[in-house]
Amino acid sequence: MRIRSKMWVVEDNEVVFGDGRRRLLEILERTGSLNQAAKELKMSYRAAWGKVKATEKRLGIKIVETHAGGRAGGGSTLTPEGKELLRKYKDFKQRANEAADALFKEIFEEQ
C-alpha cells in the first residue's frame, strides 16, 4: 500500500498555486510558449493566461514575462520570481510527500 495526496496553496479559498500551475510553468519554461504549454495541457490559451494572472494577482508578483513577435522571436519566459516560486513549490511538494510516506509507513506498517 501507498499513500497518495493532493495539495495546493490557497488564499481566501482561492487557488494560488498547485500541481496544475506547476506543470503549466514547467512546460512554459521548456517550450518558451504559454500557448504551447496550454496546448500540451489541453486547455485554452485564455484559461492558461487566466491561471497565470490569478497567481500573479494573489501573490503580488509577476511570474511570466511575455515577448511580442510570435514565431519570429516572441514567446514567454518565467521571471526570476516565477522560477523561484516553481523551485520552492517543487521542494515543498517533495518534502511533504516524503513526510507523508514516512508517517504512513509508521502507522500502517507498525503491526
N, C-alpha and C positions, 0 to 999 in steps of 0.2 A: 504494500500500500504506500501511497504517496499523498502529500498534501498539495493542493493547488489553490492559489489565492489570486485575487484580482484587486489591485489598489489603484487609486487615483487621488490627486490632490484637488481639494475643493476649497472654495471660499464663499461664504454665504450661500451654500448649497449649489454653487455654480462651478462647473469643472474648470480647473486651471490647467492641469496637465495630467497625462496618463499614458498608457501604452500606445493608444491610437495616435496621439500627438507626437509621441516619441518616434514611432515608425514614420510618420509624415516628415519630421525633421531629418531623420536618418536618410530617407530616400532623397529629400531635397538636397542634403549635403552631398550625397553620392552623385546625383544627376545634375545639380545646378539649376533645377527647374521645379517650381511649385506645381506647374501644370503636369509635368511628367510624374511627380510624386502622387498627385491626385489620381491620375490615370492608373498607376500601379496599384493604388488602394481602392480602385473602382468607386471613386467619389467625384463629384463635380469640382471644377476649379473654384467655383464660388463657395462651396462647402469647406474646402481646404483653406481658402483665404479667410473665411469666417472664423475657423478654429484658431488660426494664427493670430488674427486681430483680437479675438476674445482673450487669448492668453496674454497678449501684449497689454491689453487694457487692464486685466486683473492683476498683472504683476507690475505694471507701470514701467516696463522696459520694452525696447524694440528687439525682437529676436530674429527677424528676417529682413534682409535688405533686398529690394528689387532693383533690377537694372533694365532699362528700356533697350529695345533693339531686336527682340525676337530671336530668330535663328542667326542673325548677323552679330551676335555678341551680347544679347540680353540674358535675362535669367534671374535667378535668385540665389542668395547666399545667406548663411547664418551669420548673424552679428557675433562679436565676441561674447556678448551676454547670452545669445542663443546657444552657442557652443558650451558655455558654462552651465546653463540650465540643463542641457542634454547630458553632459558629463555627470552633474550632481544627481539627476534623476536615475541614471543607469547605476551609479554607485549605491544610491539609496535602495533601489529595487533589488540589486544583487544581495546586499547585506540583509534586507528584510526577508528575502527568500531563504537565505542561509539560516537566519534566526528561526523562521517558521519551521524549516526542515528539522532543525535540532530539537525544537520543542515537541514537534510531532513524534519524532523518534523517541524522545524521553518519555512521553506519556503513553504512546501506543505500543512501544516495544518493551515496556517495563515488566510485562507478565512473566 
